[in-house]
Amino acid sequence: MPVAAGRSRLTRSIKYLAIVLAAAFSYVLLDFAFDLRPPGVHSYYRFNVSDLSLDQARILRQDNLSVLVIRRSDRTITALRQNLAGLQDPESQRSHQPQFAANLLRSSHPEYFVSYAIGTDFGCGLELGESSVKEICGRARYDFAGRALQGDNKFLNLAVPDYTFTNNFNTLTIRP
């Protein structure tokens, strides 16, 4: 192949690559500039939590969002604060939670724990137990503060969304 033909081909390839990179860069800029959510994603979700019993875990669903909500008793709160043995990340250093939940109970109010209802092993749904939560398709298990319990593999703690409660704790609002 002659040198001139090789250069021409290389120049053309670089131009195509530059066009592709410019298009990708423009897409990323537009994606960050505008909130282009699919129709099934809302700016916030509201759940009624007025009927939760103490030490009861429940998965609440609305449209495409599933959240785990646990109302904890004083006995459970005390046990969660004292029982740090057997946890993979007791201080939640490697976990995802808003600043208000960066504490041992991983919540804004000690009585309530809120997280996404998705495990951190294989990303499957959660199965509710008496004093723990388990991922359906994996081996990950979590306590009532969403902290990963020791197991064969390393898991992250459950992800905590940005949420607020009404003053009387009847309604939970989540901003995904």
Secondary structure, 3 states (H helix, E strand, C coil): CCHHHHHHHHHHHHHHHHHHHHHHHHHHHHHHHCCCCCCCCCCCEEEECCCCCCCEEEEEEECCEEEEEEECCHHHHHHHHHCCCCECCCCCCCCCCCHHHCCCCCCCECCEEEEECECCCCCCEEEECCCCEEECCCCCEECCCCCEECCCCCCCCCCCCEEEECCCCCEEEEEC
